[in-house]
Amino acid sequence: MAVKAAQRPETLVLSTHAFFLPAPPRSGINPLLRCGLAFAGANDPKRRDQEDNDGTLTGMEVLGIDLRGTELVMLSACQTGMGELTNAEGVSGLRQAFHLAGAENVAATLWSIPDIETADLVKNFFVKRAMGEDDALALRNAQMEVIRNRRKEYGEAHPVYWAAFTLTKRGR
């Protein structure tokens, strides 16, 4: 899987499917083993025995990617901001895994996101970022643009179309 071989990219954009599995009662299974991203071939039974390339990237596997110096990881997938509240650690999930791997900023989603509107929002985000806006301002302005466009076209701008993305900065 190419993403596992990444070496300190400036920006990493992953547009795919995500998952966060609930823990069985009293199991103690690490949340980073229960969250991840699914790539091409993830549903192929022949790949399940391929330890290094089974088509999924768990939060635990993210820790093995060298993201030191990575300014932004954009997780354009449903529910990438989900996680489990752990004692003294905050929310443990994909966002945390990418920060622990070295990423400075992680853009993730809190719920299922619509494809077309998300593509527009992400495109606008990167245009604004390329114009020199920092990540937080670029995300805010891209979200505001979605709101304006939806109000103009439909008379309303339901948050499902623009509010799922959050941006977190790695703690120092």
C-alpha positions in Angstrom: 0.0 0.0 0.0 1.6 3.2 -1.2 0.5 5.4 1.7 2.5 3.3 4.2 5.6 4.2 2.3 5.0 7.9 2.5 8.1 9.8 3.7 7.3 13.2 5.2 5.0 14.6 2.5 4.1 18.2 2.8 0.4 17.4 2.3 -1.4 14.0 2.3 -4.9 13.8 0.9 -6.8 10.5 1.4 -10.2 10.4 -0.2 -11.7 7.0 0.5 -13.9 5.2 3.0 -13.4 5.2 6.8 -14.5 3.0 9.7 -14.6 3.1 13.4 -15.8 -0.1 15.0 -17.4 -0.2 18.5 -15.5 -2.2 21.1 -17.0 -5.3 22.4 -18.0 -4.8 26.1 -15.0 -5.0 28.4 -12.7 -6.0 25.7 -10.0 -3.3 26.1 -9.2 -3.4 22.4 -7.1 -0.4 21.5 -9.3 2.2 19.5 -6.4 2.6 17.0 -7.0 -1.1 16.0 -10.7 -0.4 15.5 -10.5 2.6 13.2 -9.1 2.9 9.7 -9.4 3.6 6.1 -10.5 1.2 3.4 -8.8 1.3 0.0 -9.2 -0.6 -3.3 -9.3 -4.3 -2.6 -10.4 -4.1 1.0 -13.3 -6.3 0.3 -11.3 -8.9 -1.7 -11.1 -12.1 0.4 -7.8 -13.1 -1.3 -6.1 -10.1 0.3 -7.1 -10.8 3.9 -4.0 -12.9 4.4 -1.7 -10.2 3.0 -0.6 -8.6 6.2 1.1 -5.6 4.6 -1.5 -4.9 1.9 -4.9 -6.1 2.9 -6.6 -3.0 1.6 -7.1 -1.4 5.0 -5.0 1.1 6.9 -5.7 1.0 10.6 -5.0 3.8 13.0 -2.2 1.6 14.5 -0.7 1.2 11.1 -0.8 5.0 10.6 1.7 5.3 13.5 4.3 3.6 11.3 4.1 6.3 8.6 6.7 9.1 8.8 4.6 12.2 8.7 7.1 14.5 10.5 7.0 17.9 8.9 3.7 17.1 7.2 1.7 20.3 7.3 -1.7 18.8 6.5 -3.5 15.5 6.3 -6.9 15.8 4.6 -9.2 12.9 5.3 -11.9 13.3 2.8 -13.9 10.3 4.0 -17.0 9.7 6.1 -16.6 9.8 9.9 -12.8 10.1 10.0 -13.1 12.3 13.1 -14.8 9.6 15.1 -13.0 8.0 18.1 -13.2 6.8 21.6 -12.7 9.0 24.7 -9.8 7.5 26.6 -8.6 8.5 30.0 -6.0 11.3 29.9 -5.5 10.8 26.2 -8.5 12.6 24.7 -10.3 11.1 21.7 -8.4 8.1 20.3 -9.0 7.5 16.6 -7.7 8.4 13.1 -7.1 12.1 13.9 -5.0 11.2 16.9 -3.0 8.5 14.9 -2.1 11.0 12.1 -1.0 13.6 14.7 1.1 11.0 16.6 2.7 10.1 13.2 3.8 13.7 12.9 1.1 15.6 11.0 0.7 19.2 12.1 -2.9 19.6 11.0 -5.6 17.0 10.3 -8.9 17.8 8.5 -11.4 15.1 9.4 -15.2 14.6 9.3 -17.6 13.9 12.1 -20.4 12.2 10.0 -21.1 10.8 6.6 -20.5 13.3 3.9 -22.1 13.7 0.5 -19.7 13.1 -2.4 -20.4 16.0 -4.7 -20.7 18.8 -2.1 -17.6 17.4 -0.3 -15.6 17.5 -3.6 -16.5 21.1 -4.0 -15.7 22.0 -0.4 -12.3 20.3 -0.6 -11.5 21.9 -4.0 -12.3 25.3 -2.6 -10.3 24.6 0.5 -7.2 23.9 -1.5 -7.7 26.9 -3.8 -7.9 29.1 -0.7 -4.9 27.4 0.8 -2.9 27.9 -2.4 -3.8 31.6 -2.2 -2.0 31.8 1.1 -4.7 31.3 3.7 -3.7 29.1 6.6 -5.5 25.8 7.0 -8.1 26.9 9.5 -9.1 30.1 7.6 -9.1 28.2 4.3 -11.5 25.6 5.7 -13.7 28.3 7.3 -13.9 30.2 4.0 -14.6 27.1 1.9 -17.4 26.2 4.3 -18.8 29.8 4.0 -18.7 29.5 0.3 -20.7 26.3 0.4 -23.3 28.1 2.7 -23.6 31.0 0.3 -23.9 28.8 -2.8 -26.5 26.6 -1.2 -28.6 29.5 0.1 -28.5 31.1 -3.3 -29.5 27.9 -5.1 -31.8 26.3 -2.6 -32.7 29.0 -0.1 -31.1 27.0 2.8 -27.7 25.6 3.7 -28.2 22.5 5.9 -25.0 21.8 8.0 -24.8 18.2 6.5 -23.3 19.8 3.4 -20.6 22.0 5.0 -20.1 21.4 8.8 -18.8 17.9 8.9 -15.1 18.9 8.5 -13.1 19.9 11.5 -9.5 20.8 11.6 -7.2 19.9 14.6 -3.7 21.0 15.3 -1.2 18.7 16.9 -0.5 19.6 20.5 3.0 20.6 21.4 
